[in-house]
Amino acid sequence: MSSKTRSVLITGAARGIGWASAELFVEKGWKVTLGDVDVAEARKRAVAYPDHMLALPLDVTDQASVDAAFASHLAQWGGLYALINNAGIQRHAPLAELTFENWKAVLDINLNGSFRCLQAAAKIMLPQGSGAIVNLASVAATRGAAGRAPYAASKAAIVSLTKTAAVEWAARGLRVNAVAPGYVETDLVRNVIKEGRLDVGPILERTPQRRLADPVEIAKAIHFLCSDEASYVNGHVFHVDGGFEADYGVPFFPPKPAGQS
């Protein structure tokens, strides 16, 4: 089927990676549903693409909201060919001081929200025998992320959920993959840097490419995994991180020539 007839539902789509993905999919000829708790911002964004975007309220912690969003997507576009599970939050605190409320808030959006939408998409895609789902993981999924325990735990669980869904549904035509970004220069990250709540220096030193990602760079990886070009890619975690995950983490200093101190 031509990509011009395809539609994608993106959660957390009003900003950052979600919005960058929405614009890229429209550019590639897809119809896009922007799902976000901030539906006012999503609608403001969608105005620029009146024939290609639908903005809907979507609270991934609420099953009724999830069901309504998927039903509205189908009513608008007549099918569902891809889901991008992008909605997510963070709560920073040392592990010994982290409240259960903050732990639960992160897990309910990042993990349980992805699970709810994953199931909602599967109810449509499995009967039609085709579809692609991309979950947002993170480099934090495989690292000890000080001060970010619930976020890292949720992303590690996303990796496992992605692989399990992929092997269960592959024979029925549904592919499930994940993208694991490194640090991305979103509006949120720029603001926390400006406010002095994040020191970008150590991040750049730790990233071999010595820069943050542009959200569009993450969106391109997501689009690839939803496209026919990735038709045999399934259960994969695609790191888009400037070499962060590959880096051994210990700098190398060449030995000095004999006779030099």
QUIURWO-V291306 format. One record per run of one state. SS is the DSSP state (A for helix, B for strand, O for the rest). FROM is the first residue (numbers start at 1). TO is the last residue. If there is no record, write none. Layout:
BEGIN
ss = [SS;SS]
from = [FROM;FROM]
to = [TO;TO]
END
This chain:
BEGIN
ss = [O;A;O;B;O;A;O;B;O;A;O;B;O;A;O;B;O;A;O;A;O;B;O;A;O;A;O;B;O;B;O;A;O;A;O;B;O;A;O;A;O;B;O]
from = [1;3;6;7;12;16;28;31;37;39;50;53;58;63;78;82;86;95;98;100;129;131;137;139;143;149;173;174;182;184;185;187;195;200;207;213;214;215;227;228;231;237;241]
to = [2;5;6;11;15;27;30;36;38;49;52;57;62;77;81;85;94;97;99;128;130;136;138;142;148;172;173;181;183;184;186;194;199;206;212;213;214;226;227;230;236;240;261]
END
